[in-house]
Amino acid sequence: MPAAAVLKIETSTLEDDCAVLALARYLGLPYLEVLQTACLLTRQPLNGLTTKQMKAVALTLGTRLKVVRTFDPNTTYGIVLLEDHCAVLWNGLVFEYDATVLKWEVWLPLHLTVNKKGIPERPSLLVEAKTPAR
């Protein structure tokens, strides 16, 4: 199953399920279907998913994802990954768990963390891999 051509907006009131919600939006699947799959594969999907767990959930649902470290936020469609948060990025717009839509330039400083040396984290992106899932 490829990434969705249409971005379906479902909302959640839980901040800790951003990974499940982002996967549902990106894959174009119902939130509950993604949540059920995440529950089968992980112990606590609502306490956050790792990138590896997100990739496993997507693969189980039929889409192989890969991590991209360099991307143009204004022309990209994927799930932007930060250390403690993720959301769907689509052509310069970021879609949050509560259906808030922000421009990339506004969203990134709100969620970016800085290490002890003052160096900001570098976001990465989960996108559909060109090789189909088995």
C-alpha positions as a printed Julia matrix, in Angstrom:
134×3 Matrix{Float64}:
  0.0    0.0    0.0
  1.58   3.33  -1.0
  1.38   6.51   1.04
 -2.0    8.2    0.8
 -2.64  10.57  -2.09
 -5.14  12.44   0.06
 -4.35  13.52   3.6
 -7.22  12.43   5.86
 -7.32  14.47   9.05
 -8.29  12.56  12.17
 -7.66  14.17  15.52
 -6.62  12.98  18.94
 -6.57  14.56  22.34
 -3.6   12.47  23.42
 -0.21  14.05  22.84
  1.65  10.78  23.28
  0.06   9.09  20.29
  1.58  11.39  17.69
  3.36   8.45  16.0
  0.18   6.39  15.62
 -1.75   9.38  14.35
  1.02  10.43  11.94
  1.19   6.89  10.53
 -2.59   6.82  10.07
 -2.53  10.13   8.24
  0.47   9.31   6.1
 -0.78   5.84   5.15
 -4.37   7.02   4.66
 -5.7    4.43   7.1
 -8.14   4.74   9.99
 -6.51   5.65  13.29
 -7.96   2.59  15.04
 -6.51   0.22  12.43
 -3.03   1.67  12.94
 -3.48   1.68  16.73
 -4.53  -1.99  16.74
 -1.49  -2.94  14.67
  0.77  -0.92  16.96
 -0.75  -2.67  19.99
  0.02  -6.06  18.45
  3.62  -5.13  17.72
  4.53  -3.02  20.76
  3.71  -3.03  24.44
  2.7    0.61  24.89
  1.93   2.39  21.6
  0.38   5.38  23.36
  3.6    6.07  25.25
  5.39   6.82  22.0
  6.84   4.66  19.26
 10.43   4.5   18.15
 11.3    4.96  14.5
 11.97   1.23  14.25
  8.51   0.48  15.69
  6.86   2.96  13.32
  8.55   1.27  10.37
  7.4   -2.16  11.61
  3.79  -0.97  11.97
  3.82   0.53   8.47
  5.35  -2.63   7.0
  2.71  -4.79   8.68
  0.1   -2.52   7.1
  1.71  -2.91   3.68
  4.02   0.08   3.26
  7.79  -0.01   3.58
  9.18   3.22   5.06
 12.73   4.53   5.16
 14.43   7.33   7.06
 15.72  10.3    5.05
 18.13  12.71   6.76
 18.23  15.42   4.09
 15.02  16.83   2.63
 13.4   20.01   1.38
 10.44  20.65   3.7
  8.67  22.7    1.03
  8.47  19.85  -1.49
  8.34  16.78   0.73
  5.58  14.47   1.95
  6.42  12.29   4.93
  6.49  11.98   8.7
  8.93  14.42  10.25
 10.77  12.9   13.2
 12.2   14.75  16.17
 13.52  13.25  19.38
 10.23  13.5   21.28
  7.64  14.24  18.61
  6.52  13.56  15.05
  3.92  14.91  12.65
  3.03  14.75   8.98
  4.91  17.15   6.71
  3.34  17.95   3.37
  4.79  20.6    1.07
  5.85  23.0    3.82
  2.85  22.4    6.09
  2.96  20.36   9.3
 -0.19  18.58  10.48
 -0.28  18.11  14.26
 -2.13  15.5   16.34
 -4.92  17.98  17.17
 -5.46  19.03  13.5
 -3.45  22.22  13.92
 -1.69  23.05  10.66
  1.47  25.15  10.81
  4.05  26.28   8.32
  7.33  24.39   8.67
  9.2   27.57   9.66
  6.76  28.14  12.54
  6.43  24.51  13.66
 10.1   23.53  13.77
 11.29  26.06  16.41
  8.34  25.11  18.64
  9.43  21.46  18.8
 13.18  21.47  18.24
 15.33  20.5   21.21
 18.85  21.72  21.84
 21.55  19.58  23.45
 23.8   20.66  26.33
 26.33  22.1   23.88
 23.66  24.34  22.37
 23.38  22.34  19.15
 19.81  21.85  17.89
 18.7   18.36  16.92
 18.45  17.61  13.24
 15.02  16.46  12.06
 14.7   13.41   9.85
 11.83  12.16   7.74
 10.05   8.83   7.29
  8.99   8.38   3.69
  7.77   5.53   1.57
 10.59   3.32   0.32
 10.51   2.66  -3.4
 10.82  -1.09  -2.88
  7.37  -2.57  -2.25
  6.6   -4.36   0.99
  6.64  -8.16   0.84
